[in-house]
Amino acid sequence: MTESVRGVDGHGARSAGARPTQAPRVLVVDDEAQLRELIELTLVGMGLDVDCAQDLAQARRLLSVKEYALCLTDMRLTDGLGLELVSEIGREHPELPVAVITAYGSAENAVAALKAGAFDYLSKPVALETLRNLVRSAIEPPADDGEGLGESARGQLLGDSEPMQEVRAAIARLARSMAPVTITGESGSGKELAARLLHASANRAGKPFIAVNCGAIPENLMEAEFFGYRKGAFTGADQERDGFFQAASGGTLFLDEIADLPFAMQVKLLRAIQEKRVRKVGGSSEDPVDVRIISATHQDLAQCVTAGRFRQDLYYRLNVIELRLPPLRERASDIPQLAEAILKRLCERAQIDRPPALLPATLNYLRSYSFPGNVRELENILERALAFSDGRVIGIEDLGLKPMVSDSAADERDEQDASLRAAVKLGDTVLFDEDGIPQSLPDYLDQLERDAILRALEKTRYNRTAAARLLGITFRALRYRMQRLDIQ
């Protein structure tokens, strides 16, 4: 084939004054001569070089002597299955993206190919515009170089703990693929941030990212919202309107809380994902769509399938690749970095020049907290603490959290002998051994603090503001300590 400008412009046009370079080369493997010729003509029109093979043996020979930017293979060949070629390329040419061509409506084959490592799939009869979009997605370089995520993208998902490094590494690997991804994790763990980072790391970064909360759309409006509608399709449809699929064209459609999708809508969504076509409400024809589907849920989709609340075929279509986000309690070492970034953002929003510092004791307290609401709860806690702090530092009392004992400490305490616990403390009196050493240092320190606070309250006639001043602490700190020590 003739040389062309590096890259794909959709028409094979050469920019004025550009230096010719070797065109990307594509390998097409199919036993149907007419389909091979159609694909070859389309790709040549995009400025690409093309080699064709009619079976696995010929494809293997070509792969052994030439380098390719993309491989397109049929699922069924005269001497084997296209899945064999997908697996071989994954082992021997891991940087080469592979797309498979499947029979019309063969969802099982498409899912199997994606799980085997295929970049994407095409359904027969092959739609040329869909083919062009797939080729552009495969050949155009992704937003990141593959060695790591850019700092701007990386900053969206903070944390240097091992679990977060694994998440970012997985996102970097998934950036080149078009396979559907399901992001799982507890509420507030950052599933949408992960989806946005996956979009920003891929070659679709310049295209739309449309986020949809499946649980927030009225059921009677879902089809119109997802697929759009024609003018006059129903009462109030005074003009034609695109849906989420059309709005995300060329980019990513993020379906949050996918488990909340009504059963009837699951059927329509399954067809749109399988066939890559949608029909507007009131329309008579289907339009091709080019979107990558990323879904998310805090529920266990497999259990939803077992309970009959979620379609099994849609589950297998969406859950080709699962990306799990760890809860905050599994990456407590990230809390200082997260807290610093959150406080900085909150202060910028409130036009505060300098964020208050978190005391070491405060950070230790946050690390020991279980955070059932994850990062979202951390942000709420810090926003409240910022309002209650003196503007310079944030203490434990500013967090507004109830005193707690860590699970490990509670377990250790429960394992102690009951008679020993009774001997440590009798009423409000701390016991000492014969050398004058307290048998429970925490109880001893609490007793000292309790006595000092009671004396200060008595001296100030139970004026807590004056007592706090006498003790050299803030009123909020005194109130917190009184609550912790159960001083009424």
Helices and strands as residue ranges (DSSP letters): E 25-29, H 33-45, E 49-53, H 56-65, E 70-74, E 76-77, E 80-81, H 82-92, E 98-102, H 107-116, E 120-123, H 128-139, H 151-154, H 162-174, E 181-184, H 191-201, E 209-213, G 214-216, G 219-221, H 222-227, H 244-247, E 252-256, G 258-260, H 263-275, E 277-278, E 287-288, E 292-297, H 301-306, H 312-318, E 321-324, G 328-334, H 335-349, E 357-358, H 360-368, H 374-388, E 393-394, H 396-399, H 407-415, H 418-424, E 425-426, E 429-430, H 441-459, H 464-471, H 475-484
